[in-house]
Amino acid sequence: MQLIWKRSYALARGLALVGFTGLLVLALMTTSDVLMRWLFKAPLQGVNDVSSVVMAVVISACIPANLAMKQNIRVEVFGAIASPRMKALLEVFSSVLTFALIALIAWQFVGYVGSLKANGDRTWVLGWQVWPWWSVATVMLWLAAFVQAMVLISDISSLFGGRDTDAARPNDPSSSL
């Protein structure tokens, strides 16, 4: 089980790197477009098209790492005043809700991608098909659901095993692969 967690954690971090690289490329394209408009009155054609399809991939690429490292926003009022067992129970409860939400979103993306493909939606200037990009985003959301399932299993294990949730998760599993 630890090996699966380490590999999924490493995959999540790799996807986040891909996402941030994509974000950097989009920022460079936008900056170039603005400079070309300002200096030469000649904008780069299709920057909005690229941005509209790549942004879904960039955002969805970062979600698995966010979930794996438990970087999502949370309120720990009850956990701060509760016993360690109750805090672990609240962690499991929040992990269940997060898993359900991510899985529901991923499931809805499947239908959305199907409708994009059936309708033949394309970007406005470049004429790129939109559904392949949203398919990649959907796969990344399903990977996020898998990572959250691993987090949930870890939280359940800490509830019944008495280990600290964060101690059960490696800080840098890539070093021990």
C-alpha positions in Angstrom: 0.0 0.0 0.0 2.9 2.3 0.8 4.3 1.8 -2.7 1.0 2.7 -4.3 0.9 5.9 -2.2 4.5 6.8 -3.0 3.9 6.3 -6.7 0.6 8.3 -6.8 2.2 11.1 -4.7 5.1 11.2 -7.2 2.7 11.2 -10.1 0.7 14.0 -8.5 3.8 16.1 -8.0 4.9 15.5 -11.6 1.4 16.5 -12.9 1.7 19.7 -10.8 5.0 20.5 -12.5 3.4 20.0 -15.9 0.6 22.3 -14.8 2.9 25.0 -13.7 5.0 24.7 -16.8 1.8 25.1 -18.9 0.9 28.1 -16.8 4.3 29.6 -17.5 3.9 29.0 -21.2 0.5 30.7 -21.1 2.0 33.7 -19.3 4.8 34.0 -21.8 2.3 33.8 -24.7 0.1 36.4 -23.1 3.1 38.7 -22.5 4.3 38.2 -26.0 0.8 39.0 -27.3 0.6 42.2 -25.3 4.1 43.3 -26.4 3.3 42.5 -30.1 0.1 44.6 -29.8 1.9 47.5 -28.1 5.1 47.6 -30.2 4.0 46.5 -33.6 0.2 46.7 -33.6 0.2 43.0 -34.6 -1.3 40.7 -32.0 -0.5 37.0 -31.9 -3.5 35.2 -33.4 -5.2 32.5 -31.3 -3.7 33.3 -27.9 -7.2 33.3 -26.4 -8.0 30.0 -28.1 -4.9 28.4 -26.6 -5.5 29.9 -23.2 -9.1 28.7 -23.1 -8.3 25.1 -23.8 -5.0 24.8 -21.9 -6.2 26.5 -18.8 -8.5 23.5 -18.0 -5.5 21.2 -18.3 -3.3 23.4 -16.2 -5.8 23.7 -13.4 -6.7 20.1 -13.3 -3.0 19.1 -13.4 -2.5 20.8 -10.0 -5.4 19.3 -8.2 -3.9 15.8 -7.5 -0.9 17.4 -5.8 -3.0 19.7 -3.8 -5.0 16.8 -2.5 -2.0 14.6 -1.9 -0.3 17.3 0.2 -3.6 18.3 1.9 -3.2 21.9 0.8 -6.9 22.5 0.4 -8.6 25.1 2.5 -9.9 23.8 5.8 -11.2 25.1 9.1 -9.8 23.3 12.1 -11.9 24.9 14.9 -13.3 21.6 16.1 -10.1 19.6 15.6 -8.2 22.1 17.7 -10.5 21.6 20.7 -11.2 17.9 20.2 -9.4 14.9 21.4 -6.9 13.2 19.0 -9.4 10.5 18.2 -12.1 13.0 17.4 -9.6 15.0 15.3 -8.8 11.8 13.3 -12.5 11.2 12.9 -13.0 14.7 11.5 -10.1 14.1 9.1 -11.8 11.0 7.8 -15.1 12.8 7.5 -13.5 15.7 5.5 -11.6 13.2 3.3 -14.8 11.3 2.5 -16.5 14.6 1.5 -13.5 15.7 -0.5 -13.4 12.3 -2.3 -17.1 12.4 -3.0 -16.9 15.9 -4.4 -13.9 15.3 -6.6 -15.4 12.0 -7.9 -18.7 13.8 -8.7 -16.9 16.6 -10.6 -14.8 14.0 -12.5 -18.0 12.1 -13.4 -19.7 15.3 -14.6 -16.6 16.0 -16.8 -17.1 12.7 -18.6 -20.6 13.8 -19.7 -19.3 17.3 -20.6 -16.5 15.8 -22.8 -19.0 13.6 -24.5 -21.2 16.6 -25.3 -18.3 18.6 -26.6 -17.3 15.8 -28.9 -20.9 15.2 -30.1 -21.4 18.9 -30.8 -18.0 19.2 -32.6 -17.1 22.3 -30.5 -14.0 24.1 -31.8 -12.0 27.1 -30.7 -13.0 30.3 -32.4 -9.7 31.4 -34.2 -7.6 28.3 -34.5 -10.4 25.9 -35.0 -9.0 23.3 -32.6 -11.3 20.6 -31.3 -12.1 21.3 -27.7 -12.9 17.8 -26.4 -9.4 16.4 -26.4 -8.2 19.1 -24.1 -11.2 18.5 -21.7 -10.5 14.8 -21.9 -7.0 15.3 -20.5 -8.5 17.5 -17.8 -11.0 14.7 -17.0 -8.3 12.1 -16.7 -6.4 14.4 -14.3 -9.5 14.8 -12.2 -10.0 11.0 -12.1 -6.3 10.8 -11.0 -7.1 13.4 -8.3 -10.0 11.2 -7.2 -7.6 8.2 -6.9 -5.1 10.3 -4.9 -7.9 11.5 -2.6 -8.9 7.8 -2.2 -5.4 7.1 -1.0 -5.6 10.1 1.4 -8.9 8.7 2.7 -7.3 5.3 3.2 -4.4 6.9 5.1 -6.8 8.9 7.2 -8.9 5.8 8.0 -5.7 3.9 8.9 -4.6 6.7 11.3 -8.1 6.6 12.9 -7.9 2.9 13.6 -4.1 2.5 13.9 -3.4 5.5 16.1 -0.7 7.0 13.7 -0.6 10.6 12.9 -2.1 11.2 9.5 0.7 13.4 8.3 3.3 11.0 9.6 1.8 8.2 7.6 2.3 10.3 4.4 5.8 10.6 3.2 7.1 14.2 2.8 9.2 13.4 -0.2 8.5 9.9 -1.4 10.5 10.4 -4.6 13.7 10.1 -2.6 12.8 6.5 -1.5 11.5 5.2 -4.8 
